[in-house]
């Protein structure tokens, strides 16, 4: 593997690791904040970090033709996904909610291929489809295949986040990843500021240490720092291949669900891990 490809894979994998803690951290934030408050406040925290980074690094304004893609990043990754997954986690377990991550790589690669016209090999799509199907089958089996009310939120979050990943990954080919997410969260800042102002006035707030810690994580890491390395990785190795690394994210989230949340881990996890990790190896080696 070329040095740039190895570095890109390492950066994208770091982003996956950071994102894998997002659902547990969101549940912690919900210990003291309402779902609308948690969504708005995390967006405001991320915007403050983004503004500071742009000022310190003197980041230039994006090109005029980059703004539509940045708007998709803002709506998909800084508003839609955080809100819908937070609403889902009110009634869904952390493990079950990981289903949205299981389908995300296929959705991201599909949207990217549709937007760019790039074709991937049948081996790539076969391995990606098998990996996504394995993760989806495993997570859905936890509820005996019966969709819950939260699944509607998760499905909407999946589509919005996949679009944001695809557009952000495309922008990262000519714009540093940290600037992509920085401008994305800044575009979303007015909506998140208005949302947090309203929600904090109508939802009960109990800022326990657990809730504050969870909020800081989803605002600073899940909403900004994780995207910095994630988009940089996608810019180096491509959206399609980077997105397949996320097949490991549901398994990581399930691990944290057991270790941090005390949820039960089904015995099918080792087999699922072997299949999914094998699919990741194949997709990383498949030619475009």
C-alpha positions in Angstrom: 0.0 0.0 0.0 1.3 3.5 -1.0 2.3 5.8 1.9 -0.6 8.2 1.2 -3.1 5.3 1.0 -1.8 3.9 4.3 -2.0 7.3 5.9 -5.5 7.8 4.5 -6.7 4.5 5.8 -5.2 5.2 9.3 -6.9 8.6 9.4 -10.3 7.2 8.3 -10.0 4.4 10.9 -9.3 7.0 13.6 -12.5 8.8 12.6 -14.4 5.5 12.8 -13.0 4.9 16.3 -14.1 8.4 17.4 -17.6 8.0 15.9 -18.0 4.6 17.5 -18.4 6.3 20.9 -21.0 8.7 19.7 -24.1 6.6 20.6 -23.0 5.8 24.2 -22.0 9.5 24.6 -25.4 10.6 23.3 -27.2 8.3 25.8 -25.0 9.9 28.6 -26.0 13.4 27.4 -29.7 12.4 27.5 -29.1 11.6 31.2 -29.4 15.4 31.8 -30.6 17.0 28.6 -33.6 16.6 26.4 -33.1 15.3 22.8 -33.7 18.7 21.2 -31.4 20.4 23.7 -28.7 17.8 23.2 -28.8 18.3 19.4 -28.7 22.1 19.5 -26.0 22.4 22.2 -23.7 19.9 20.5 -24.0 21.8 17.3 -23.1 25.1 19.1 -20.1 23.5 20.8 -18.8 22.2 17.4 -19.4 25.6 15.8 -17.3 27.3 18.5 -14.4 24.9 17.9 -14.8 25.4 14.1 -14.7 29.2 14.4 -11.6 29.1 16.6 -9.8 26.7 14.2 -10.6 28.9 11.2 -9.5 32.0 12.9 -6.3 30.5 14.2 -5.4 28.8 10.9 -6.7 31.8 8.9 -8.8 29.4 6.8 -10.0 31.1 3.5 -13.5 31.3 2.4 -14.6 28.3 0.3 -15.0 28.6 -3.4 -18.4 29.7 -4.7 -19.1 26.3 -6.2 -18.2 24.5 -2.9 -21.1 26.0 -1.0 -23.9 23.7 -2.2 -21.8 20.6 -1.1 -21.1 22.3 2.2 -24.8 22.9 2.7 -25.4 19.1 2.3 -22.7 18.5 4.9 -24.4 21.0 7.3 -27.9 19.5 6.9 -26.8 15.9 6.8 -23.9 15.7 9.4 -24.5 18.8 11.6 -28.3 18.8 11.9 -30.2 15.8 10.5 -28.1 12.9 11.7 -27.5 14.2 15.3 -31.2 15.1 15.8 -32.7 11.9 14.3 -30.3 9.5 16.1 -30.8 11.4 19.4 -34.6 11.0 19.0 -34.1 7.3 18.2 -31.9 6.7 21.2 -34.7 7.7 23.5 -36.5 4.4 22.8 -33.8 2.3 21.1 -30.8 0.6 22.7 -27.3 1.6 21.7 -26.8 -1.8 20.2 -29.9 -1.7 18.0 -29.2 1.9 16.9 -25.9 0.7 15.5 -27.9 -0.6 12.6 -27.7 2.9 11.0 -23.9 2.6 11.0 -24.1 -0.9 9.5 -25.9 0.4 6.4 -24.0 3.7 6.2 -20.9 2.5 4.1 -23.1 1.1 1.4 -25.3 4.2 1.3 -22.3 6.5 1.2 -20.5 4.6 -1.6 -23.8 4.4 -3.5 -24.5 8.1 -3.3 -20.9 9.0 -4.1 -20.9 6.7 -7.2 -24.2 8.3 -8.3 -22.9 11.8 -7.9 -19.4 11.3 -9.4 -20.2 8.6 -12.0 -17.3 6.5 -10.7 -17.6 2.8 -11.2 -16.4 0.2 -8.6 -15.6 -3.4 -9.4 -18.1 -6.1 -8.9 -15.8 -7.5 -6.2 -15.9 -4.2 -4.3 -19.7 -4.1 -4.4 -20.1 -7.7 -3.6 -17.9 -7.5 -0.5 -19.5 -4.2 0.6 -23.0 -5.7 0.2 -22.1 -8.8 2.1 -20.6 -6.8 4.9 -23.5 -4.4 5.2 -26.0 -7.2 5.0 -24.2 -9.1 7.7 -24.2 -6.1 10.1 -27.8 -5.3 9.3 -29.0 -8.9 9.7 -27.2 -9.1 13.0 -28.5 -5.9 14.5 -32.1 -6.4 13.3 -32.1 -9.9 14.7 -31.9 -8.3 18.1 -35.5 -7.2 17.7 -36.5 -10.3 15.8 -36.6 -8.4 12.6 -39.5 -6.2 13.7 -39.0 -2.5 13.0 -39.5 -0.2 15.9 -40.7 3.4 16.0 -37.1 4.6 16.2 -36.2 2.8 13.0 -37.9 5.6 11.0 -35.6 8.1 12.6 -32.6 5.9 12.0 -33.5 5.4 8.3 -33.8 9.2 7.8 -30.5 9.7 9.7 -28.8 7.1 7.5 -29.7 8.9 4.2 -28.9 12.4 5.4 -25.5 11.3 6.9 -24.5 9.3 3.8 -25.2 12.3 1.6 -23.1 14.5 4.0 -20.3 12.0 4.0 -20.2 11.7 0.2 -20.2 15.4 -0.4 -17.7 16.1 2.3 -15.4 13.4 1.0 -15.6 14.9 -2.4 -14.7 18.3 -1.1 -11.8 16.8 0.8 -10.0 16.0 -2.5 -9.2 19.7 -2.8 -10.0 21.2 0.6 -8.4 20.2 3.9 -10.9 17.9 5.9 -10.9 20.2 8.9 -12.1 23.1 6.8 -14.8 21.0 5.3 -16.4 20.1 8.6 -15.6 23.6 10.1 -17.6 25.3 7.4 -20.3 22.7 7.5 -20.9 23.1 11.3 -20.7 26.9 10.9 -23.4 26.8 8.2 -25.5 24.8 10.6 -24.7 27.1 13.6 -27.7 29.5 13.3 -30.2 26.6 13.2 -28.5 24.8 16.1 -28.3 28.1 18.1 -32.0 28.7 17.6 -32.8 25.1 18.5 -30.8 25.1 21.7 -32.2 28.5 22.8 -35.7 27.2 22.4 -35.1 23.7 23.7 -33.2 24.7 26.9 -36.3 26.8 27.8 -38.8 24.0 27.4 -36.9 20.8 28.2 -35.8 19.9 31.7 -32.0 20.2 32.2 -30.1 18.3 34.9 -26.3 18.8 34.1 -25.0 15.7 35.9 -21.3 14.9 35.4 -22.3 12.0 33.1 -24.5 14.3 31.0 -21.9 17.0 30.7 -19.2 14.5 29.8 -21.4 13.0 27.1 -22.3 16.4 25.7 -18.7 17.5 25.5 -17.8 14.3 23.6 -20.6 14.5 21.0 -20.1 18.3 20.6 -16.3 18.4 20.4 -15.4 14.9 19.0 -18.4 13.4 17.3 -19.4 16.7 15.7 -16.0 18.2 14.8 -12.7 16.5 15.7 -13.7 13.1 14.4 -14.8 14.6 11.1 -11.4 16.3 10.7 -9.5 13.0 10.4 -12.4 11.2 8.7 -12.7 13.7 5.8 -8.9 13.9 5.5 -8.8 10.1 5.2 -11.6 10.1 2.6 -9.7 12.7 0.6 -6.6 10.5 0.5 -8.2 7.1 -0.3 -11.6 8.0 -1.8 -15.1 8.0 -0.5 -15.9 4.5 -1.5 -13.0 2.8 0.1 -13.0 4.9 3.3 -16.7 4.3 3.8 -16.2 0.6 3.9 -13.9 1.0 7.0 -17.1 2.0 8.8 -18.4 -1.5 8.6 -16.3 -2.0 11.7 -18.1 0.8 13.5 -21.2 -1.1 14.6 -19.1 -3.8 16.2 -17.1 -1.2 18.1 -20.3 0.5 19.2 -21.6 -2.9 20.4 -18.4 -3.4 22.3 -18.8 -0.1 24.1 -22.5 -0.8 24.7 -21.4 -3.8 26.7 -18.4 -2.3 28.5 -19.8 1.1 29.1 -23.6 0.7 29.0 -24.0 -2.7 30.5 -26.0 -4.0 27.6 -26.0 -7.7 26.8 -23.7 -8.9 24.0 -25.2 -11.7 21.9 -23.0 -14.8 21.1 -23.2 -14.0 17.3 -20.7 -11.1 17.7 -17.5 -13.0 17.1 -18.8 -14.6 13.8 -20.1 -11.2 12.7 -16.8 -9.6 13.4 -14.9 -12.1 11.3 -17.2 -11.7 8.3 -17.2 -7.9 8.5 -13.5 -7.5 9.0 -12.9 -9.9 6.0 -15.2 -7.7 3.9 -13.2 -4.6 4.9 -10.0 -6.3 3.7 -11.5 -7.2 0.4 -12.9 -3.8 -0.3 -9.6 -2.1 0.5 -7.9 -4.3 -2.0 -10.6 -4.2 -4.7 -9.7 -2.1 -7.8 -11.8 0.8 -8.9 
